[in-house]
């Protein structure tokens, strides 16, 4: 049997196996939230397109205040109107967002003024440029806004709209086939017979996929036979951009997924130097990428975050952005090293990393209280207080 593959090597190989997306849609900006840009975008206009007032108040030329504290009001400028040039020696009543009239170089906010009839009194010092938003303060024409491979966020939608962009080119959403394998699995809401368990992984992985921006998910319940496994894999390969399975990739006689992937395509990665998650597999089925996660739910959770999620992002067209681990002190001691890289589900206790409950690969409930994963490298011990690499779930799923 081949030696276990180091995690970093497995991730590098897995990413190299994932094809870049090619199918695209052109969408109205209002429909683009969460989609991945297929083309870079730049501002075609300056924002704001002309200097405008940051306050309700009075626009004036500071030179006209030399020797006086009051000026006649010559015009009124609401937002959305084009002002006339400022008459010399006068002020203009102006409102937030309204264009600055030619000849004005400052705006005094109304709270610092007093209007008496047709004149405005200004008893405070005024500096040129105050309360004026210059042309292009936010964006310059031609300025890059978003690169291809970025996900369209709510903030991005606002910025793009401010630059007059109403349509964007995006990659089409991934279609993921999710296979649950095992005769022992029963869907929640159905009665349990002896020897059966509820299918947690289908719902865990559905949630993780949705959290990752995948909206098209078709699920299969696959019986523990070679024929049923082969049929499900063939159907999934014809229908999806990625096949994601849980279970059936270990070494047991009833683990049919690995053998059928090899029969229908190619298995390129199998067995990782990782705890939990050793029986991870990846390859292709009739040209469609395949990722096989272990059947134990904690193993599925860990391998999804560490391996499947980076691959998903590559398939979606997202620009790779590796999560930077945070060095935090261990709040525990480990005297016996193991031969695999271990990722513990941990909580934060007074700034220290503490294992959250039972670390068995079959225990998922402790992930509810865990803040993330702490990495213990293979063949190492842990002394309380020593730094460990911490991967918060909030960053892993961002």
C-alpha positions in Angstrom: 0.0 0.0 0.0 1.3 3.5 -0.9 2.5 5.7 1.9 0.1 8.4 3.2 0.2 11.6 1.1 1.1 14.8 3.1 -1.8 17.3 3.3 0.0 20.1 1.5 0.9 17.8 -1.4 -2.6 16.5 -1.6 -4.0 20.0 -1.7 -1.6 21.0 -4.4 -2.4 18.0 -6.5 -6.1 18.4 -6.0 -6.1 22.1 -7.1 -4.1 21.1 -10.2 -6.8 18.6 -11.1 -9.6 21.2 -11.1 -10.4 22.8 -14.5 -10.9 26.5 -14.8 -14.5 27.4 -15.4 -15.5 28.5 -18.9 -19.3 28.9 -19.0 -20.4 32.5 -18.4 -23.5 34.6 -17.9 -24.1 38.3 -18.3 -26.3 39.5 -15.5 -28.0 42.6 -14.5 -26.2 44.1 -11.5 -29.2 43.5 -9.2 -28.9 39.8 -9.9 -25.2 39.5 -9.4 -24.8 39.1 -5.7 -22.6 36.2 -4.7 -21.5 35.4 -8.3 -17.9 35.2 -9.4 -16.7 37.8 -11.9 -15.4 36.4 -15.2 -14.0 39.8 -16.4 -12.3 42.6 -14.6 -14.2 45.9 -14.1 -13.0 49.5 -14.1 -14.7 52.8 -13.5 -15.8 54.5 -16.7 -16.6 57.8 -14.9 -15.3 59.8 -12.0 -17.2 59.4 -8.7 -18.5 62.0 -7.9 -18.5 63.3 -11.5 -18.2 66.9 -10.3 -17.3 68.5 -7.0 -20.3 68.6 -4.6 -21.2 69.8 -1.2 -20.7 67.5 1.9 -23.1 69.6 4.0 -26.3 71.7 3.9 -25.0 75.2 4.1 -23.6 78.0 2.0 -21.1 77.9 -0.9 -18.8 80.9 -1.2 -15.4 82.2 -2.3 -13.2 82.6 0.8 -11.7 85.7 -0.7 -15.1 87.5 -0.5 -15.0 87.2 3.3 -12.0 89.5 3.5 -13.1 92.4 5.7 -16.7 91.2 6.2 -18.7 88.5 8.0 -21.8 88.5 5.8 -22.7 88.1 2.1 -25.9 88.4 0.1 -27.4 85.1 -1.0 -27.6 85.0 -4.8 -29.0 81.5 -5.6 -30.4 78.3 -4.2 -28.8 75.0 -5.3 -30.7 71.7 -4.4 -29.1 68.4 -5.2 -29.7 67.3 -8.8 -29.7 70.7 -10.3 -27.0 72.5 -12.4 -26.0 75.8 -10.7 -25.1 79.0 -12.3 -21.6 80.4 -11.7 -21.4 82.1 -8.3 -21.8 85.8 -8.5 -18.7 87.6 -7.1 -19.2 88.8 -3.5 -22.2 86.5 -2.9 -23.0 83.2 -1.3 -25.2 80.4 -2.6 -27.6 78.4 -0.4 -26.6 74.8 -1.1 -27.7 71.3 0.0 -25.8 68.0 0.5 -24.8 66.4 -2.7 -25.5 69.5 -4.9 -22.8 70.6 -7.4 -20.4 73.3 -6.3 -20.9 76.4 -8.5 -18.0 77.8 -10.5 -16.3 80.5 -8.5 -17.0 78.9 -5.0 -14.1 77.3 -3.1 -15.7 76.4 0.3 -19.0 75.4 2.0 -20.0 76.6 5.4 -22.4 74.3 7.2 -25.7 76.0 8.1 -25.2 75.4 11.8 -22.2 77.9 11.7 -24.3 80.6 10.0 -27.2 82.9 10.6 -29.4 84.1 7.8 -31.1 87.5 8.0 -33.3 88.3 5.1 -31.3 88.0 1.9 -28.0 87.9 3.6 -26.1 85.2 5.5 -23.8 85.9 8.5 -20.7 83.8 8.9 -19.0 84.4 12.3 -16.6 81.5 12.0 -13.2 81.1 10.2 -13.6 79.5 6.7 -10.9 77.7 4.8 -10.7 77.0 1.1 -11.8 73.4 0.3 -13.8 72.8 3.5 -16.9 70.7 3.2 -16.4 70.1 -0.6 -16.1 66.6 -2.0 -13.8 67.0 -5.0 -14.5 65.4 -8.4 -13.2 61.8 -8.3 -12.9 61.8 -4.5 -14.2 58.2 -4.5 -13.2 56.9 -7.9 -11.2 58.1 -10.9 -12.3 57.3 -14.4 -10.3 54.2 -15.5 -9.6 53.1 -12.0 -9.7 49.3 -11.5 -12.6 48.2 -9.4 -12.8 44.4 -9.2 -10.6 41.7 -10.7 -11.8 38.5 -12.4 -12.1 35.8 -9.8 -13.7 38.1 -7.1 -17.1 37.3 -5.7 -19.7 40.1 -6.1 -20.5 41.4 -2.6 -23.1 43.9 -1.5 -20.4 46.5 -1.2 -19.2 45.7 -4.7 -22.7 46.1 -6.0 -22.9 49.6 -4.5 -19.5 50.6 -5.9 -20.3 49.3 -9.3 -23.6 51.1 -9.4 -21.9 54.3 -8.3 -19.7 54.0 -11.4 -22.7 53.4 -13.7 -22.1 49.7 -14.3 -25.4 47.9 -14.8 -24.3 44.5 -16.2 -21.5 42.1 -15.3 -20.0 39.0 -16.8 -19.9 36.1 -14.3 -19.1 32.4 -14.2 -22.1 30.1 -14.2 -22.9 28.5 -10.8 -21.4 25.0 -10.2 -23.6 22.0 -10.3 -22.6 19.6 -7.6 -23.7 16.0 -7.3 -23.7 14.9 -3.6 -23.6 11.2 -3.0 -24.3 9.6 0.3 -23.2 6.0 0.5 -24.2 3.3 2.9 -27.1 0.9 3.6 -27.1 2.0 7.2 -28.1 5.6 6.3 -31.7 6.8 6.9 -33.0 10.3 6.2 -34.2 12.3 9.2 -37.9 11.9 9.8 -37.9 8.2 8.9 -37.9 5.4 11.5 -34.6 3.8 12.4 -34.3 0.1 12.1 -31.6 -1.8 14.1 -28.2 -1.0 12.8 -29.2 2.2 11.0 -28.2 5.8 11.6 -29.5 9.1 10.3 -27.6 10.6 7.4 -25.9 13.6 8.9 -23.3 14.1 6.2 -25.9 14.9 3.5 -27.1 17.8 5.5 -23.7 18.8 6.8 -22.2 18.9 3.2 -25.3 20.6 1.8 -24.9 23.4 4.3 -21.2 23.7 3.6 -21.8 23.8 -0.1 -24.4 26.4 0.2 -22.1 28.4 2.6 -19.5 28.2 -0.2 -21.8 29.8 -2.8 -23.1 26.5 -4.5 -26.8 26.7 -5.2 -27.3 23.8 -7.6 -27.0 20.5 -5.6 -28.5 17.2 -6.6 -28.3 14.4 -4.0 -28.1 10.6 -4.4 -28.7 7.9 -1.7 -26.4 5.1 -2.9 -26.8 1.5 -1.8 -23.7 -0.5 -0.8 -23.4 -2.4 -4.0 -20.9 -2.1 -6.9 -23.8 -1.8 -9.4 -25.7 1.0 -7.5 -22.4 2.9 -7.0 -21.4 2.7 -10.6 -24.9 3.8 -11.8 -24.9 6.8 -9.4 -21.4 7.8 -10.5 -22.4 7.6 -14.2 -25.5 9.7 -13.6 -23.7 12.2 -11.5 -20.8 12.6 -14.1 -23.4 13.4 -16.8 -25.2 15.9 -14.7 -22.7 17.8 -12.6 -19.5 19.9 -12.7 -18.2 18.1 -9.5 -19.1 14.8 -7.8 -18.8 15.0 -4.0 -19.3 11.8 -2.0 -19.1 10.8 1.6 -18.2 7.3 2.6 -17.2 4.3 0.6 -13.5 5.4 0.0 -11.8 3.3 2.7 -10.5 -0.2 2.5 -13.6 -2.2 3.6 -15.3 -4.8 1.4 -18.4 -2.6 1.3 -16.5 0.5 0.3 -17.4 0.5 -3.4 -16.9 4.1 -4.3 -13.1 3.9 -4.7 -13.2 0.8 -6.9 -16.0 2.2 -9.2 -14.2 5.5 -9.6 -11.2 3.6 -10.8 -13.4 1.5 -13.1 -15.1 4.5 -14.7 -12.3 7.0 -14.6 -9.2 7.6 -12.5 -8.3 7.8 -8.8 -5.4 10.3 -8.5 -5.3 10.9 -4.7 -6.1 8.4 -2.0 -5.2 8.3 1.7 -3.9 11.5 3.4 -1.5 11.8 6.3 -4.3 13.5 8.2 -6.3 12.9 11.4 -9.3 12.9 11.1 -9.7 12.3 7.3 -7.1 9.7 6.2 -9.4 7.9 3.7 -9.8 11.0 1.4 -9.9 10.4 -2.3 -10.0 12.4 -5.5 -9.9 11.8 -9.2 -12.3 12.0 -12.1 -15.3 10.0 -13.4 -15.8 10.1 -17.1 -14.1 13.5 -17.2 -16.0 15.0 -14.2 -13.9 15.9 -11.1 -14.5 13.6 -8.2 -13.9 14.2 -4.5 -14.5 11.5 -2.0 -14.8 12.5 1.7 -14.6 10.0 4.6 -17.9 8.8 5.9 -17.3 9.8 9.6 -18.9 13.2 10.0 -16.0 14.9 11.8 -13.7 13.6 9.0 -16.0 15.0 6.4 -16.1 18.4 8.1 -12.3 18.6 8.4 -11.5 17.4 4.9 -14.2 19.6 3.4 -12.5 22.7 4.8 -8.9 21.7 4.2 -9.3 20.1 0.8 -12.7 20.2 -0.9 -13.3 23.9 -0.3 -10.1 25.1 -2.0 -11.0 22.8 -4.9 -14.5 24.2 -5.1 -13.2 27.7 -5.2 -10.9 26.9 -8.1 -13.9 25.4 -10.0 -16.0 28.4 -9.2 -13.3 30.7 -10.8 -12.4 32.4 -7.5 -8.9 33.7 -7.1 -7.1 31.5 -4.5 -6.7 33.2 -1.2 -5.1 30.8 1.3 -6.3 31.2 4.9 -3.6 32.5 7.1 -3.5 30.5 10.3 -3.3 32.4 13.6 -0.6 31.4 16.1 -2.3 31.0 19.5 -1.1 29.3 22.6 -2.2 25.8 23.5 -4.3 25.4 26.6 -3.4 21.7 26.9 -0.5 19.2 26.8 0.0 16.3 24.4 2.8 13.9 25.4 2.3 11.2 22.8 3.1 12.2 19.2 1.2 10.6 16.3 2.3 9.9 12.7 -0.3 12.1 11.0 -1.0 15.8 11.0 -3.9 16.3 13.4 -6.6 19.0 13.3 -8.4 19.3 16.6 -11.8 21.0 17.0 -11.0 23.6 19.6 -12.6 26.4 21.5 -11.0 29.5 22.8 -10.6 29.7 26.6 -8.9 32.9 27.9 -7.1 33.2 24.5 -5.8 29.6 24.6 -6.8 26.7 22.4 -8.6 23.9 24.2 -9.9 20.7 22.6 -13.7 20.8 22.4 -15.0 17.5 23.8 -14.4 14.1 22.3 -12.2 14.2 19.2 -13.4 11.0 17.7 -14.1 11.2 14.0 -17.6 10.1 14.6 -18.4 13.0 16.9 -19.9 16.0 15.2 -21.7 17.8 18.0 -18.6 19.4 19.4 -18.3 21.4 16.2 -21.2 23.5 17.5 -19.1 24.9 20.3 -15.7 24.8 18.5 -14.3 28.0 17.2 -12.1 26.3 14.6 -9.3 23.8 14.0 -5.9 23.7 15.7 -3.1 22.0 13.8 -0.7 19.6 15.6 2.1 18.6 13.1 2.9 14.9 12.7 5.4 13.4 15.2 5.2 16.4 17.6 4.1 16.8 21.2 2.4 19.8 22.7 3.4 21.7 25.8 0.9 24.0 27.3 1.5 27.6 26.2 3.3 26.7 22.9 1.9 28.3 19.8 -0.3 26.2 17.5 -1.7 27.2 14.1 -5.3 28.0 14.5 -7.8 28.1 11.6 -11.1 29.8 12.7 -14.2 28.4 11.1 -15.2 32.0 10.3 -12.0 32.5 8.2 -12.2 29.0 6.6 -15.7 29.7 5.3 -15.2 33.3 4.4 
